Amino acid sequence: MSSLNSLKTLSVASHKMSLLVAFRSLKFWLTTISRLLQNGPRLYLSIIEEVTHITIMDPGGCHLKNWFPFERWSIRKLEEAEYRIFANFGADVISRFVPVRFKCSLIYTVTVEAKEARTYDEPVVLMHGFGAGVAVWGANIAELAKHHDVHAFDLLGFGRSSRPRFHSDPVIAELEMVESIDDWRLSMGIRKMYIVAHSFGAYLATAYAIQHPQCVKHLILVDPWGFPEKVEQTNKQFTTYSWMGVIGSILSRFNPLATLRFAGPYGPAMVKKLRPDLGTRYKSANPDDIYEYLYQCNAQSPTGETAFKSMTLPFGWARRPMIKRFHKIDNLVPVTFLYGSRSWIDPSPAFDIKSKRDGYTDVKIIQGAGHHVYADVPIAFNEVVLSIVSDEEISESEVESNSSRDSCESDCSCGMDGTQ
């Protein structure tokens, strides 16, 4: 009987404790909702930023554990997912961290050396787009390394590269990114290179070609973001979609991938829900590797993301569209635009540039491909890029530099020792 009474007493105590926990949780959320109603988006922004804008350099000081009882970011998971993706495509990559001067940062780089005798001195350099990393080139990097060394690197602020804070001014932030790319080139001992860049990476590659044209053998822009000017709404459109402006105003306060970081352990599942097609494009022993990889790439301190946000206007338009600046690229730099026939990116700016530019400019549409051309139809993509870098379409005489631009050697003393 005493045992039964003890069990009843324990059950009642447990029930009271559960009610107390539930009451406190309800009180917390009611208080939070009340504060949100009083202070609006500004308070919500501060909460999101507190949770998401956390540096990875001091895990012991991470405030995230005060919010959620799980580990948000794991370098081990990122490394393992990247390794499995490359291994699945038979890409034998050499990885390293390359020092650059900007805030003593390191740029994570993978290399596949030429399979056959190196025919050309200029390497192929792959630059990923927004929110991605080197592993998205899994289906391409080894195939492109027939007669050239191929390098792919994580842009500063993305992937496994350092996460320095960029200037809040978009012009300065862009220049910081561009000069970090040139510092990377110098550290790698590259004189001239073929640049194959996707989306936001293509935007930065174009900015790089404006500043350092003598270092670009051929600029290959894959479904480039940020070229057209923002389309102004008509009065009818404004009336019909004015509510979208309100939403855009609110969302513009947040980093683009804040929700992904806020999702915590459900982040990979969120990526999978949004992009279920990626699983078929990056098949491996674990079909969820690409989702884990992309989540881990973006679960860190979003410094590159914040810089990207500073360069944009609401709904994804570039604050400084490249269509207005492309003429600054030296005509001696050959340019090829590659678009997917099913992509949401408008190729019109490329055709406009081709019609006006004196230098070699070509536009190619790859059938059946969406925005991620290199992953959607990798065989066709690789063939097109190989034809370009093998000079099958452009003779040396068409793009030969004059003597004043023949050298891309720098006389600056960088003093880069890799200290972070």
N, C-alpha and C positions, 0 to 999 in steps of 0.2 A: 504493500500500500504506500509506504514511504517513497519507494522508487517511482510509483505512478504519480504521486504528488510532486516529486522533484521534476519529473518530465513535464508535467502541466505548468509548473512554475517557470521552467526554462522556456517552454513554448510561448507563454504569455510575455516573458521578458524579450524573447526574440521578436515577437510580433510588435511589441512596443518600439523596439529599436528600429525595425523596418519602417514603421509609421513615422518615426522621428526623422530618419534619413530621407524618406519621401517628402515630408513636410519641409525640411531644410532645402531640398532640391527645388521644390515648387516655389519656395520663397525666393531662392536665388534667381530663378528664371523670371519670376514676376517682377522682381526688382530690376533685372537686366532689361526686360521689355519696356518697363516704365522709363528707364533712363534713355533707351533708344527713342521712344516716342517724344521725350522731352528735348533731346539733343540732336536727333536725326542722324543722317549719314556720317557726320563728323565723328561721333563717338564710335560708330560701327567701324569706320576706317581705322581709328586708333586701336581698336581691339584686334582687327585683322592684321594690321601692321605689327603689333606686338607679338602676335603668334607666328607670323610668316617671315618677318624681316629679322632673322636671327643669324648671326655669323656662325660658321662651323669651326672657327679657330679655337673656341673655348667651350667645349661640350659641357664642362663642369658648371659653367655659368648660364647654361641654356634654361630659359624660363618655360620652355614648352612642357616640361614635366609637371609644372604647376597646373597646366591645363588638361593634359591628356597623359595617361599612364602607358605610353608606348614610345618606341624609338622612331623618330621621324625619318632620319637619313642615315644611310649606312654605306661607307666607302667600300666595304667588303662586297655588299650586294651589287653595287655599281660596277666594280671591277669584274665580278663573276659573270654578270649578265653581259657585259661587253665582251669578255673572253669567249663565252659560248656563242654569241652572235657571229663573231669573226671566224671561230673554229668551224661553225656550220657551213660557211661559205668557202672553207679551205684557205682562208687568208692568213698567211704566216707573217704576222706583224711584229715589228720592233717598236717598242714604246719607250718614251723618254719625256722628261719635263725640261722644256727649253726656257732659259731665263730671258726676260725682257726688262727694260729699264723702268717702265711705268709701275711705280710703287713696289719695286723689287718683286714683280710677279713672275709666275711660271706658266707657260703655255703647254698643256698636255698634247703630245704629238705621237702619231703612229706612222710607221713607214713600211712599205713593201718594196723591196729592191727589185730592179728589172730582172725578169725571168731569163731572158736571153742576153746576148752581148749588148751592152748599152749603146744604142745608136745615136742618141741625142744627149747632150749635156744638161739641157733644161728639164727639170722635174715637173711632174704634174702635181698641183697643190689643190686639195679639195677643201672647200669651206662650207660648213653646214648652215642651215637656216635657224630661225628663232626656236628656242626651246629644245634643240636637238644636240647631238654630239657626234663624235667620230664614227660610232658604230652604225649609224644610219647608212654609211657607205659600204656596208658589209658585202653587198652583191656586186660592187664595182671596183673596189680598191685593188684586188688581186688581178682582175681581168684587164685593168688599165695599165698594169705594170709589165707590159711585154717588152718594150724597148726603152722605157723611162722608169726612173724611180718615182714612186708615188707617195706623197705625204698628205696626211689629213690631220687637222688640229682642231681642238676645242677653242672656240673664241673665248677671249677673256670674259669672265662673268658667266660662263656656261660650262656644262660638262664637268670634266675633272681639272680644268684650268683654275688658276687663282680667281678669287672673287673680290677684287678691289672695288672700292666705290668710285664711280665715274662722276664727272662734273654734272651739275644739274642743268647747265646750259647745253642744249642739244648739239649746238655747233662744236663746242669744246669736247663734249662726250664723243662725238663722231671722230674728231681729230685724235683723241686719245686712243680709240680703238684702231684707227688707221695706222698710227705710228707704232702701236704695239705689234701690228702685223709686219711692219717693216723691220722692227727690232728682231722679230722672230726670224725673218729672212736672213738678216745679218748673222744671227747666232747660228743658223743652219749652214752658213757659207754658200748661200744661193745667190748667183749673179742675176739670173733671169728665170722666169717661171711661167708655165701655163697655169692659169687660174681657172678652176671649175667651181663655181659658187652658186649656191641655191638660195632663193627667197631673200631673207634678211641678209644672209651671207653675200648674196649677189649685190645687194645695195651697198654693203661695206666694201666689196671688191671693186665696185665702180668708183666709190670715193677714193679707194687706194690708187686706182689707175689714173685718176685726176692728179693726185699728188706725186705719184712715182711711176709715170708712164714708161720710163726707160727700163723698168724692172719687169715689165709684163710682156711675155712672148706672144700670148694670145689670151684674150679675155672671153671666157665662155660663161654666159649668164643663164642659169637654169631657172625658168619660171620666176624671174626676179620680182621682188616686192618693192614698192615705194617709187614707182616710176610715174604714174599719172597724177595729175593735179586733182584735188578734191572737187567732185562734181557738186555744184550749187543746186539746192532744191528749188523747184518752182513753187509758186504760192499754193497750188493744188496739192503738191506733194507735201508741203510743209503742214497744210491743214490736216491731210490724211494721216501723216506719220509724225505729228508733233510730239506724240507720247514717246516715240522712240528717242527724241532729243532729250527728254527728261531722263530716260533710262541711261542713255549714253553719257549724260552729265554725271550721273551717280557712278556708273561703272568706270568712268575716266579717272576717278579718284583712286582706283585700285590697280595693283599690278595685274597684268593679264592672267597669270597663273596662280593667283592667290588662293582661289577656290581649291585648286589641286593640292596645294600644301596644307590647306585647312582640313582636307579630307583624311590626312594622316594615313593609317594603314589601308584605307579604302582607296587611296590614290591610284595604284596600279589598276584596280577594277574600274575606276572612273575613266582612265585612259582607254581601257579596253572597250568600255561602253561607247565612248565617243568615236573611237577609231577601230572597230572590230576587224577591218580589212588588213590592219598591220600584221596580225597573226599569220595570215597566209603569205605575206611578203617576206617575213623574217622567220621562217620555220626553223626550228631547232629541236633538240631533245626535249626542251621545256618550251611549249608554245607561248608561255607568258613572259619569256625573257625580254622581248622588246618593250612590253608594257612596264615591267620592272625597271628596265634601263631608262626609259623616258621619264618615269616618275622620279627615280633617284637623281637623274640629271637636273631636275627642277625642284627637288625638295630642299635644296640648299639655299643659302642666302642669295636673294634674287638681284644681285647687283647688275648683271647684264640685262636682265629683264627690265629693271628700273631705267637703265640707259635707253633701251628700246622704247619704253613708254614715253620718255621725254622727247623722242624723235617722231612721235605719232600724234595725229589728231583723232577725235572720236570716230569709231567704226573703222579703224585700220588704215586710214590715209596717212601718207608721209607728210610730216611738217615741212620738209624741204624736198619736194619731189625731184627725182633724178632727170626727168624729161627736160627740166629747165637748166640742168647743169652738165648734161652729157657732152655738149659741144666743147667743154674744157678738156676732154681727153684728146691727147695728141693723135692726129690722123694716122700716124705711123703704127698705132696699136690696133691690130686686127680684132674685131669683135664678132662673136656669134651668139645669137639669142636662141635658146631652146625652150619650147613651150609644149605642154601636154595638150592634146586636142580636147580633153575633158576638164581642163583646169579652170578654176574660178578667176585666175589671173588674166587680165585683158592684155593681149599681145599688141594692141594698136600702137602704143608708144614705140615699140621696137620697129614697126614698119615705118612710122613717122621719122624715126632717127635714121633708118636706112635710106629713106628718100632724100634726106638733107645732108647726110654726112659724106665727106669726100673720101675718108679712109675706108678700108675694107670692112663691110658690115653685112652680115647674113642673118636671116631669120629662118628657123626650122621648126616645124610643128611635128611632134612625134605622136602618131595615131594611137589611140587607146590609153594614153597616159593622163593622169590627173595632175595635181599640183606636185606630188612627189614623183617626178618623172623617172628619176634614177632607180626607184624602188618598184614603181608600177610596171614598167617594161624595161628591166635592166639590160637585156640582151641588145635591144635596139638602141638604148641610150649609150651603152658601152661602144657599140659599133660606130655611132656618130662621133663620139668624143675621140676614139682612136683614129678615125679618118682625119680629124682636125689636127691632132698632135703629131700625126705621122706625115704632115705636110702633103697629104694626097690631094687636098683641095686648093692649097695656097702655096705658090712657089716662094722660095726665099727672096727672089727679086722683088716680089710685090710688097714684102713687109720689111725689107732690109733697112736698118737704121742708118742715118747719116753719121759721120764720124763724131760729131759733137754729142751724140746721144748713144754712142756705141758701148759705153761703159756704165755699169751700175754700181761701181765700187764706192763705198762711202769713206770719207776721210775723218769721220768722227770717231772718237775713242769711247766705246760704249761702257767699258768697265763693268760688264754684267757677270756676276759671279754666282747667280742662282740663289742668293740669300733671300729668304722670304720672311 
